[in-house]
Amino acid sequence: MTFALSCRTVREQRRIVAIGSATAALYVVNALLQHALHGDGTVSRTGYAWEALLYLLVTGAIFWSYCLILAMCRRGQLAQRGARAWSLILPCVLQLGLAVLTPQLSQDVFSYMAHGFLGTVPGHNPLTDEAEIARATAIGPRLAAAGWDAEPGMTPYGIIWTQIEIGIMKASGGGVLVALLLMKAVILASSLGTALAIWSFLGRVAPAARQLGTLAYLWNPLILVELAGEGHNDALMVLCAVAALAASAAQQPAISVFAQLCGALTKYVPVLFVPAQLVYLWRTRRSAKRLLVEILIAVLVAAALAAALYAPLWAGLHSFDGIAHRATLVRSASPSGAIDWLLRRSPLAAAAMQVTVASVSLPVMAFIAWISSRVRDPASLARAFAWISVAYVLVASPDYWPWYACMPVTLLIVADTNRYLWLIVLLSVVARLGAPLDLLREHGLLQMPLSRGGLTGLGTTLPLLVLLVWVLRRVRRREGDAVPAAAPHVLP
């Protein structure tokens, strides 16, 4: 029996290594295809069509291998020490490999450099100057040579990320390659830190799901490509949100609130989680006085940090112009885009934008209040975070890009990988399939309406419709089985 167990363990180790090696090869091919799609716009339409088809096939194969790994974990085939170690080490190596590559499908990391460089030039301010101004500075030709041709406007990010940008550009001496590696190092550290936070949270809340949840994050193709590969700063925001969950589960209110506020000072989305977090902290308090003191300490420390970081760049309320501009609606095939399109052809055309914002924001705010009121324990807190992020990205967000899905995907993994695996995979797949559409528009192969419509339709409208069908089916099933006096219980 011991011999049979040993043989099975060896087979499982070999299988996870084989799948990991095949996955790594697929990512190499995927990187080459992304580079080909990036190209210089001189490839024929037929050539691009073949490259796009191969991209779809390779992406499908990558997700298939992702599902194989999770299936092995669910069957207990990665429970033994050797197989478990390989399953954790291999995706970390993959992230490291992707981190040294130059982004192909997004130029955000170069925009980070432009923002940061403006912070090092006397007379300029990344909070009030549009990033395009960097083209006329010393770094402009270097960024252009690296392929930066976007027009991102003023920074929409929080002061923590802005100061990280400035610090990296100072440390790099304005060198694009060095700055790229430093940016990727911060993103990679944040992503791996998120995996540790997931391991910690699930270890306290759902030990049986700890390995599955951690692997579901580490191996997820969306996380690997958009964070380690493309270098999006969502990694730091996601780390703060999951760290806040882990600290809440560990009964550390001050750390939990501080982590959440740091996330909001990186990108504003984590502000939406605060109501659910405060409800949880209040309902699990040991002492009301002690809780209030800890929250006050966290808020004061975060405020002091924000004040210290804003001080060198402060320009009054204009310091928030970039964030305010980020709230402007973009015409697309998203729910908000569809509502805006209808209103512009109605008697309410003059107030179309305001009515649209209200029509998507108010329901999401009501949903946040409802789901926050249902928080009782760490598990329900994680579910609240997950569904709030899903509601924001699919309904209330003024725009959509593939990396926006990183937050809801991560939080769904933390909430319950087994239960929400279908939605995790759906959000990840549509994000990766839509990733090249904007690049094809830049090369003149797609018109703007088709590019933005395809991306937002895939990324938001399609998952939202599928989710609504899922919710309706659950409601009908519960109505058929429920006792008349039972309370409704749908999403969580």
C-alpha positions in Angstrom: 0.0 0.0 0.0 2.9 2.4 0.8 4.5 1.5 -2.5 1.3 2.2 -4.4 0.9 5.5 -2.6 4.4 6.5 -3.4 3.9 5.6 -7.1 0.7 7.7 -7.2 2.5 10.6 -5.6 5.3 10.4 -8.2 2.7 10.3 -11.0 0.9 13.4 -9.5 4.2 15.3 -9.3 5.0 14.4 -12.9 1.6 15.4 -14.1 1.6 18.8 -12.4 5.1 19.4 -13.7 4.0 18.3 -17.2 1.0 20.6 -17.2 3.0 23.4 -15.8 5.7 23.0 -18.5 3.0 22.8 -21.2 1.4 26.0 -19.7 4.7 27.8 -19.8 5.2 26.9 -23.4 1.7 28.2 -24.2 2.5 31.5 -22.5 5.7 31.7 -24.7 3.6 31.2 -27.8 1.0 33.7 -26.4 3.7 36.3 -25.9 4.9 35.8 -29.4 1.4 36.2 -30.8 0.8 39.3 -28.7 4.1 40.7 -30.1 3.0 39.9 -33.6 -0.4 41.5 -33.0 1.3 44.5 -31.6 3.5 44.7 -34.8 3.8 47.9 -36.7 0.4 47.9 -38.5 1.9 46.7 -41.8 0.6 43.1 -41.7 -2.2 42.3 -44.1 -5.7 41.8 -42.8 -5.5 38.1 -43.6 -2.3 37.9 -41.6 -3.8 39.6 -38.7 -6.9 37.3 -38.9 -4.7 34.2 -38.7 -2.7 35.7 -35.8 -5.9 36.6 -34.0 -7.3 33.1 -34.5 -4.1 31.5 -33.2 -4.4 33.9 -30.2 -7.9 32.6 -29.5 -6.8 29.0 -29.7 -3.8 29.4 -27.5 -5.8 31.4 -25.0 -8.3 28.6 -24.9 -5.6 26.0 -24.4 -4.2 28.1 -21.5 -7.5 28.2 -19.8 -8.0 24.5 -20.3 -4.7 23.8 -18.5 -5.9 26.2 -15.7 -9.0 24.1 -15.3 -7.0 20.8 -15.3 -4.9 22.1 -12.5 -7.9 23.1 -10.4 -9.5 19.8 -11.2 -6.4 18.0 -9.9 -6.6 20.0 -6.7 -10.3 19.4 -6.2 -9.7 15.6 -6.5 -7.0 15.8 -3.9 -4.2 14.9 -6.3 -2.1 17.9 -5.2 -2.4 17.2 -1.5 0.9 15.4 -1.1 3.9 17.5 -0.2 5.8 17.2 -3.5 2.9 17.8 -5.8 1.7 20.7 -3.6 5.1 22.3 -3.7 5.3 22.1 -7.5 1.8 23.5 -7.8 2.8 26.6 -5.8 6.3 27.1 -7.2 5.5 26.8 -10.9 3.0 29.7 -11.2 5.4 31.9 -9.2 8.1 31.1 -11.8 5.6 31.9 -14.5 4.9 35.2 -13.0 8.6 36.0 -12.7 9.1 35.1 -16.4 6.2 37.3 -17.5 7.4 40.1 -15.3 10.5 40.6 -17.4 8.6 40.9 -20.7 7.7 44.3 -22.2 3.9 44.8 -22.2 2.3 44.3 -25.6 -1.5 44.8 -25.3 -1.5 47.8 -23.0 0.6 50.9 -22.6 -0.4 51.8 -19.1 3.1 51.0 -17.6 4.6 53.6 -19.9 1.9 56.1 -18.9 3.0 55.4 -15.3 6.5 56.4 -16.3 5.2 59.6 -17.9 3.2 60.5 -14.8 6.2 59.7 -12.6 8.7 61.7 -14.7 6.5 64.8 -14.6 6.8 64.6 -10.8 10.6 64.9 -11.1 10.6 67.9 -13.5 10.4 71.3 -11.8 7.3 73.2 -12.7 5.3 70.1 -13.5 2.8 68.1 -11.5 1.4 64.7 -12.4 -1.8 65.5 -10.5 -2.6 68.5 -12.8 -0.6 68.0 -16.0 -1.7 65.6 -18.7 0.7 62.8 -19.3 1.1 63.9 -23.0 3.2 66.8 -21.7 5.9 64.2 -21.0 6.4 63.9 -24.8 8.2 67.3 -24.7 10.5 66.3 -21.9 13.7 64.3 -21.9 11.9 61.0 -21.5 9.5 61.6 -24.4 11.7 60.1 -27.1 12.6 57.1 -24.9 9.0 56.4 -24.2 8.2 56.8 -27.9 11.0 54.4 -28.8 9.5 51.9 -26.4 6.1 52.1 -28.2 4.2 54.6 -26.1 1.7 56.5 -28.2 -1.3 56.7 -25.9 -3.0 59.9 -24.7 -3.9 59.0 -21.1 -4.6 62.5 -19.8 -4.1 63.3 -16.1 -3.5 60.5 -13.7 -6.7 58.9 -12.3 -4.7 57.1 -9.6 -4.4 57.7 -5.9 -1.5 59.5 -4.2 0.2 56.3 -3.1 0.6 55.0 -6.6 1.6 58.5 -7.9 4.4 58.7 -5.4 5.5 55.1 -6.3 5.7 56.3 -9.9 7.8 59.3 -9.0 10.0 57.3 -6.7 10.7 54.7 -9.5 11.5 57.4 -12.0 13.9 59.1 -9.6 15.6 55.7 -8.9 15.8 54.8 -12.6 17.3 58.1 -13.6 14.7 58.3 -16.3 15.8 55.0 -17.9 12.8 53.3 -19.4 14.1 49.7 -19.1 15.2 50.2 -15.5 11.9 51.9 -14.7 10.0 49.0 -16.4 11.7 46.4 -14.3 11.1 48.4 -11.1 7.5 48.9 -11.9 7.1 45.2 -12.6 8.9 44.3 -9.4 6.3 46.3 -7.4 3.5 44.6 -9.3 5.0 41.2 -8.9 5.5 41.6 -5.2 1.9 42.9 -4.8 0.6 39.9 -6.8 2.5 37.3 -4.7 1.5 39.2 -1.6 -2.1 38.8 -2.6 -1.5 35.0 -2.9 -0.1 35.0 0.7 -3.1 37.0 1.9 -5.5 34.6 0.3 -3.6 31.7 1.9 -3.9 33.4 5.3 -7.6 34.3 5.0 -8.7 30.9 3.8 -6.5 29.2 6.4 -8.6 30.9 9.1 -12.1 30.8 7.4 -12.1 27.8 5.1 -9.0 25.6 5.6 -10.2 22.9 3.3 -10.4 25.5 0.4 -7.1 27.2 1.1 -5.0 25.3 -1.5 -7.7 25.5 -4.1 -8.2 29.2 -3.6 -4.5 30.0 -3.7 -3.9 28.0 -6.8 -7.0 29.5 -8.5 -5.4 32.9 -8.0 -1.8 32.0 -8.8 -2.6 30.0 -12.0 -5.3 32.3 -13.3 -4.4 33.5 -16.8 -6.0 36.9 -16.4 -3.9 37.5 -13.2 -0.7 36.2 -14.8 -1.0 38.3 -18.0 -2.6 41.5 -16.8 -0.6 41.9 -13.6 2.8 40.2 -14.1 2.8 40.5 -17.9 1.2 43.8 -18.7 2.1 45.4 -15.3 -1.1 47.0 -14.2 -1.2 48.7 -10.8 -4.5 47.0 -9.9 -2.2 44.4 -8.3 -1.5 46.8 -5.4 -5.1 47.7 -5.0 -6.2 44.1 -5.0 -3.5 43.3 -2.4 -4.8 46.0 -0.1 -8.4 44.7 -0.4 -7.5 41.0 0.3 -5.1 42.1 3.1 -8.1 44.0 4.7 -10.1 40.8 4.5 -7.3 38.8 6.1 -6.8 41.3 8.9 -10.6 41.4 9.6 -10.6 37.6 9.9 -7.6 37.8 12.3 -9.6 40.3 14.5 -7.2 43.2 13.7 -9.6 46.1 13.0 -6.9 48.8 12.8 -4.8 47.0 10.3 -7.9 46.0 8.3 -9.2 49.6 8.0 -5.7 51.0 7.3 -5.2 48.4 4.5 -8.5 49.3 2.9 -7.7 53.0 3.0 -4.3 52.4 1.4 -6.2 50.5 -1.4 -8.4 53.6 -1.8 -5.3 55.8 -1.9 -4.0 53.6 -4.7 -7.2 53.4 -6.8 -10.5 54.5 -5.5 -12.6 51.3 -5.9 -11.9 49.8 -2.4 -14.0 52.7 -0.9 -17.0 50.6 -2.0 -16.0 47.9 0.4 -15.9 50.1 3.5 -19.6 49.8 4.5 -19.5 46.0 4.5 -16.2 46.1 6.4 -17.5 48.4 9.1 -20.7 46.3 9.5 -18.5 43.2 10.0 -16.1 44.9 12.5 -19.1 46.2 14.5 -20.9 42.9 14.6 -17.7 41.0 15.7 -16.4 43.6 18.1 -15.0 42.6 21.5 -15.6 46.1 22.8 -17.3 49.0 21.2 -14.9 51.6 22.7 -11.8 49.6 21.7 -13.2 49.2 18.1 -13.8 52.9 17.7 -10.4 53.7 19.0 -8.7 51.3 16.6 -10.7 52.6 13.6 -9.9 56.2 14.6 -6.2 55.3 14.8 -6.3 53.7 11.4 -8.1 56.7 9.9 -5.7 59.1 11.5 -2.6 57.2 10.3 -4.0 56.9 6.8 -4.9 60.6 6.8 -1.4 61.5 7.9 0.1 59.3 5.2 -2.1 60.9 2.6 -1.2 64.4 3.8 2.5 63.7 3.7 2.3 62.2 0.2 0.1 64.9 -1.2 2.1 67.8 0.3 4.8 68.1 -2.4 2.2 68.0 -5.2 -0.8 69.7 -3.6 -2.8 71.9 -5.9 -6.0 72.4 -4.0 -9.1 70.7 -5.4 -7.4 70.5 -8.8 -5.3 67.7 -7.2 -8.3 65.5 -7.9 -9.1 66.6 -11.5 -7.8 63.3 -12.9 -9.9 61.2 -10.6 -13.0 63.4 -11.3 -12.4 63.1 -15.1 -12.2 59.3 -14.7 -15.8 59.3 -13.8 -16.8 60.6 -17.2 -18.9 58.1 -19.1 -17.5 56.4 -22.2 -19.9 55.4 -25.0 -19.8 51.7 -25.2 -21.8 48.5 -25.3 -21.8 48.4 -21.5 -25.1 48.8 -19.5 -24.2 52.5 -18.8 -23.4 53.0 -22.5 -26.7 51.4 -23.6 -28.7 53.6 -21.2 -26.8 56.7 -22.3 -27.5 55.8 -26.0 -31.2 55.5 -25.3 -31.4 58.7 -23.3 -29.7 60.7 -26.0 -32.5 59.8 -28.3 -35.2 60.7 -25.8 -36.6 64.0 -24.3 -34.0 63.6 -21.6 -31.1 64.1 -24.0 -29.9 67.3 -22.3 -29.4 65.4 -19.0 -28.4 62.1 -20.5 -25.1 61.8 -18.7 -26.4 62.7 -15.3 -29.5 60.4 -15.6 -27.2 57.6 -16.8 -24.8 58.0 -13.9 -27.7 58.0 -11.4 -29.4 55.0 -13.1 -26.4 52.8 -12.7 -25.0 54.2 -9.4 -28.1 54.3 -7.3 -28.9 50.6 -7.8 -25.3 49.6 -7.0 -25.3 51.8 -3.9 -28.6 50.2 -2.8 -27.0 46.8 -3.5 -24.0 47.7 -1.4 -26.2 48.7 1.5 -28.3 45.5 1.2 -25.4 43.1 1.0 -23.4 44.9 3.7 -26.4 44.5 6.1 -26.1 40.7 5.6 -22.5 40.5 6.7 -22.1 38.3 9.8 -18.8 36.6 9.6 -15.5 36.5 7.6 -17.1 34.3 4.9 -20.1 36.6 4.3 -17.7 39.6 4.4 -15.6 38.0 1.6 -18.8 37.4 -0.4 -19.9 41.0 0.1 -16.6 42.2 -1.2 -16.8 39.9 -4.2 -20.3 40.8 -5.2 -19.7 44.5 -4.7 -16.7 44.4 -7.0 -18.8 42.4 -9.6 -21.6 44.9 -9.4 -19.2 47.8 -9.9 -17.3 46.4 -12.8 -20.4 45.0 -14.7 -22.8 47.8 -13.9 -21.5 51.1 -12.5 -18.0 51.4 -13.9 -17.9 54.3 -16.5 -15.6 52.2 -18.7 -14.1 48.7 -19.0 -10.7 47.3 -19.7 -9.6 43.7 -19.3 -7.5 44.3 -16.2 -10.6 45.7 -14.4 -11.7 42.1 -14.0 -8.7 41.3 -11.7 -10.4 42.6 -8.6 -13.8 40.7 -8.9 -12.0 37.6 -10.1 -9.6 37.6 -7.1 -12.4 38.4 -4.6 -14.6 35.6 -6.0 -11.7 33.2 -5.5 -11.4 34.3 -1.9 -15.2 34.1 -1.4 -15.7 30.6 -2.7 -13.7 29.2 -5.6 -15.8 26.0 -5.8 -19.1 27.8 -5.9 -18.1 30.6 -8.2 -15.6 28.9 -10.4 -17.9 29.3 -13.5 -18.0 33.1 -13.0 -14.3 33.3 -12.3 -13.5 31.5 -15.5 -16.1 33.5 -17.5 -14.9 36.9 -16.3 -11.3 35.8 -17.0 -11.9 34.3 -20.4 -13.9 37.3 -21.8 -11.3 39.7 -20.5 -8.5 37.8 -22.3 -10.4 37.3 -25.5 -11.2 41.0 -25.7 -7.7 42.2 -24.8 -6.4 42.6 -28.5 -9.4 44.5 -29.8 -8.0 47.9 -28.9 -4.7 47.0 -30.6 -6.5 46.0 -33.8 -8.3 49.4 -33.7 -4.9 51.1 -33.5 -3.8 49.3 -36.6 -7.0 50.3 -38.5 -8.5 46.9 -38.6 -11.5 47.8 -36.5 -13.4 51.0 -36.2 -13.7 52.6 -32.7 -17.4 51.6 -32.2 -16.7 48.0 -33.1 -13.5 47.9 -30.9 -15.1 49.5 -27.8 -18.4 47.8 -28.4 -16.8 44.4 -28.7 -14.6 44.9 -25.7 -17.3 46.2 -23.4 -19.9 43.8 -24.7 -17.6 40.9 -24.0 -16.3 42.2 -20.7 -19.5 43.5 -19.1 -22.8 42.9 -21.0 -22.2 39.2 -21.7 -21.2 38.3 -18.1 -24.0 40.4 -16.7 -26.6 38.7 -18.8 -25.3 35.2 -17.9 -25.2 36.3 -14.2 -28.8 37.5 -14.3 -29.9 34.2 -15.8 -28.0 32.4 -13.0 -29.7 34.6 -10.3 -33.2 34.1 -11.8 -32.7 30.3 -11.9 -31.5 30.3 -8.3 -34.5 32.4 -7.2 -37.0 30.1 -9.0 -35.3 27.0 -7.5 -35.5 28.5 -4.0 -39.1 29.5 -4.5 -39.9 26.0 -5.4 -38.1 24.5 -2.4 -38.4 27.2 0.2 -40.6 27.2 3.3 -43.1 30.1 3.0 -41.6 31.9 6.0 -38.0 31.6 4.9 -36.0 34.7 4.2 -34.8 35.3 0.7 -31.2 34.5 0.1 -29.8 34.9 -3.4 -26.3 36.0 -4.2 -24.2 35.3 -1.1 
